[in-house]
Amino acid sequence: MKTMEIGRRIILGSALAAPFIRTARAEPIQMRVSVDTSPSHGRTRSIADFLKKLEAASQGEIAPRLFDSGQLFPDRDVIKALVLGQIDMAAPGTWLVSAYVPEADLGQLPAFYGQPIEATHRAIDGVPGDMVNEQVTKKLRVKVPGRWIDLGFTNWYSTRKPINALEDLRGLKIRNSGGFAQPWRARFFGAIPNMTAWPDVPLALSQGTFDALQSTNESCASAKLWDAGLRYGLIDHQNMGDYVPMISETFWGALSPALKTLVTDLWAANIGIYRTNLAAAQEKAEKELKEHNVQLAVVPPEELGEQRKRMMAEQDKVAREMKISPEILTRINEAIAATN
């Protein structure tokens, strides 16, 4: 893959190819990192692994501390916290970044509905992703250290009502994690959207605040949502969720050129592993959900194609509502043309 080849060349020519020499700094640079997912969640594990390797590779010059489970901030607030210097690193979902840079949520476009993961990677690792990262860097005054972390495919999950087909979604109140496209997709299938922050989902689900949710196998399993009443799931791979790694401008500015290179090269060396691990975690989570008596139905490929065609009739409208620029939309269409 072209992007992987580029990544390898970067790594081979990077500071990782030579030992890092610690400077004579009196105190290590403290690094506060916030995620709102549990310790067992794939994103949390990925970030924790990166921070552990960063501390070791910097010979203790960077001293990271990870706050998981929303101890500091729910993800809906981490971007503001980064800008204000209250934390030094986070990895908010693209659906939340889209409040500031709409194109970040490009994977939610109808063109990606039911598509293989390669379609999303062609876009986010290619020209469209580069354009988004440039906007994020300028508008939010943060550093994006490299490629995004895959969360996994979003599907539908419910409590009391079995969902064996897409028509079963009609009339359900369905939780989403924010942005425009997720609630649009719920309405497309006749459902009623509800936005609830992830840390509040288990209690809200158990109390019947909503009937179902848009999420992933791994997110549901890591939160043990079967304890909150989760009983059914409908797998349609409606979009690939991603997290955008961000480092605050203040923290980034405090790093020496050598440390900055170490951060970006270390991320490049490990992001492929994190994506592979998250994909494996989604498969494992699917088995775990079934073991806890969550009944999962699968939308047939031919129906996914038909629904995508229906959605594509509204793609231009959706893109306008999502505030995705015509230029980036053109680049997205070019990037994924080979998969259609």
N, C-alpha and C positions, 0 to 999 in steps of 0.2 A: 504494500500500500504506500502511495506516495508520501503521505504525511508521516507514516512510521519511518520511512527511509530518511526523511528530513530530520526527524527526531533523533535517529541514531547518529547522524552526522554531527548534530549539535552536541550530543552527549560525548561523543568520542573526542571532540575538540574542546571540551569544557573543563572547568575547574575540577570536575569529578575525576578526571584522568590523572590528576596530581594531588598530593596531600594538601589539605588546607592548613595554613600556618596561622595559629592564633595570635592576635595582636596583644599588646600589653594593656588592654583595657582593664580598669580597676574593677568594674562590676559588669556582670553579664547583662545583655539587653533583654529585659523582660518582654514576653510576648503573650498577651491574653487573647485566647481564641474561643469563639462562641459558636455552638451549634445547639439546635433545640431537639435533636433526635437522641434516642437512648444510647447507652454505651454499646449495645449489641447491634445497633443499626450500621449498615455498610458505610454510610458517609462518615459516621463518627469513627469507625475503625480505620477508615482510610486517612482521615485527618490526624488521628492519634499516631498512626504509623509514620506519617510524614513528619510530624513534630518530633517524634523520638529520633528519627534518622537525622533531622536537621540539627538537633541538639548535639548528637554524637559527631556529625560531620563538621560542625562549627567548633568542636572541642569545648563546648560549654559556653561559647561566646554569646549564643542565643539561648535563652532560658524560657521555653514555651510552657504555658499552662493551659490545658484544655478544660473548658466548662461546658459539659454536655447537658442534655435534657432541659434546655432553656433556663439553666441556673442564673445566667446573666440577662439574656434577652430571648424572647421568641424570635424566630427568623423574620417576622414581619417588621421588627425593629432594628435588626443588626446593621442594615445599610446606614441608617441614621447614626447609629452608635459608632460605626467606622468613621464616618465623616466628622463626628464630634471628638474622635480620639478616645472614646470610652472602651474600645477593644481594638486589637491590632490585626486580627484576621477572622474571616468568616467565609462561608460558602453558601449563600442564599440560593434558593431555587430560581430558575429563570422566570417563573411566573411572578415572583416578587420583584426581581430586577426590572421586569417590564414596566413597573410603575414609573421608572426613571428613564429606561431605554426600552421602548416598546418592542424593538426587534429582537431582544433577548429571548422572547417567548416564541421564536419562529417555529420551534418544533410542534407547536399547537395548531399550526395551520392545517386545514382540511387535507392538503396534499400528503401529509404524513400519516393520516389515519390508517391503521392496519398495516403499515409498511414495515419492512425489516429494519433492523438497527442500522444497517449500512446507509440507509437513506438519510437518517439524522446525522450520522458521522460525516457524510459527504458535505453537509451544510455547515455544521458547527466547527469542523476541523478545516474547512476551506475558506474561500473568500467571504461568504456571509458571516462566519464566525469571527474572522479577523476584523470585519467592519463593526461588528457588535462590540468586540473587546476595545476597539479604539474609542467608540462612543462612551462605553462604561468608564474607561480611564479618564476621559476628559470631563464628563458630566459629574462623576462621583468623586473625582480626585483620589482614585485608588489604583493600585497595581494589580493587574490580573497576571499571576505568575505562569499561566500556561493553559492547556486544554481543560475542558470542563469534566466534572465527575458525573458519570452516568448514574442516575437513580434507578432507572428501569422503566418498563412499560406500565403506563397507567391503565387500570381496568375499573370495573364497577363491583362494589361489594355491598351486601345488604344484611339486614337483621331478620325481620319477621317475614318479609315477602320473598319467596323464591324468585330468582331472576335467571331464567333459562334461555331467554331470547331478548333482543333489544327492545321489542315492544313491551316487555314487562317493566321497563323503566318508566313508562308513562304514569304521571301522577305522583311519583315518588319525590320526596324532598331529599335532595342529594348534596352532601357536603363536598366542597372543593377547597383548594388551598389559595385561591386568589387569582387575579388577572382577569382578562376578558374571555379568553377562549374556552376555559373549562366550563364556566356557567353557560356560555353559548352552546357548547356541545350537549349539555344536559337539557337545555331547552329544545335543541334540535330533535331530541328523542322524546319530547313531551314531558320532561321532568322539571322540578322546581329547584333552582340552585340555592345553596346555602354556603356562606364562607365561614369556616371555623378554623382557628389556629391549631396546628398539630398537637401541642401539649394538652389542649382542651378536648381533643377528640374522644378519648376513651370514656370520660364521664358523660359527655354530651351524647355519645352513642348509646350508652347504657340507660340514659334518661329519656331516650326517644326524641331528642332535639331534632334529629334528622333520621330518615329511614335507611339511607344508604350513603356511600361515599365514593369519590373518585380517588384512588390511591394505587399502591403497588403491592404485590404479594409480600415483598420483604418488609415494607413499612407496616403492613397489617400484622405480620408475624412477629416482628421485633417488639411491637407494642402489645402483643398478646390480645388482640382485639376480640378473640373468641370469648375471653372473660367478660367483655363488655356487650356480648350478645351477637357478634358477627356469626352468620350461619351460611351465607350464600355468596357466590362470586360469579361474574360473567367476564370472561377473558376476551377482550377485543383489541388489545394493544393500540389503544386510541391515540397515544403519543408517547414518545420517549422523554421522560423527565430528566433534567440535568441540573447540577449545582455549579455555580460560577465561583471559583476561588478568588478571593479579594484580600488584599493587604492594604492597610491604611496608609495614606500618604505620609503621615507623621512617622510611623514606624519605618516605612521604606526609606525615608530620607535620613534616618539615623544609621542605616547600614552602610558599611564601606562598599566600594565597588566589588571587592572580592566576595563579600557576604551576599550581595545582591545576585551575583553570578551563581553562587552556591545554591541559593533558594530556587532560582528558575531552572537550573540544571538538575537539581534534585527532584523537582516536580516533574520535569520532562522524563526523567529516568524511571519514575514510578507510576505515572498516570495510566499507562497501559495495563499495569498490574491491577490498579484499583478498579479500572473498568471491567477487567476479566473477573475479579473477585465479586464485584457487584452483580454481574450477570449470573455467576454461580450461586450467589446468595439468593437471587430471585427464584432460581430453580429449586434450591433447597427449601425456601420459604413456601413454595407451592406445595411441596410434599408435606411440610409441617402443618399448613392450613388443612389439608385433607386428613391428616392424622388427628386433628382436633375437630373433625366432623364438619368442616366448612365445605359445602358442596359447590364445586366449581364446574360451570358449563363453559363451552368454547364456541365462539361465533365462527361459523365455517368461512374459509378463505373467500369463497365466491360471494358470500354476503358482504364481507368486508369490502370487497372491490365495488360492489353495487352501492353500498352506503358511501364509499369515498367519492364515487361519481356524483351522487346526490349532493354531497357536501361541496364538491368542487364547483358546482353551479353558484355557490355563495362565497367562493374563495376571495374574490376581489372585494366583496362587501366586508367579509371577516377581516381581511388585511387592513382595510380602511379603518374599521372599528378598533382594531388592535394598534392602529397608528404605525403600521409597518410601511416604510417608504417604498415607492415604486421601484427605486433603484435596487434596494436590497431584495425586494420580492423577485425581481428579474434574476438576480444572482442566485437566489434560492432555487428558482425553477431550473436554472442552468445546472446547478450543482446536483440536483436529484433526478435530472432527466434520464440518466442511465438506469435508474431503478424503476421507472414507470413503464 
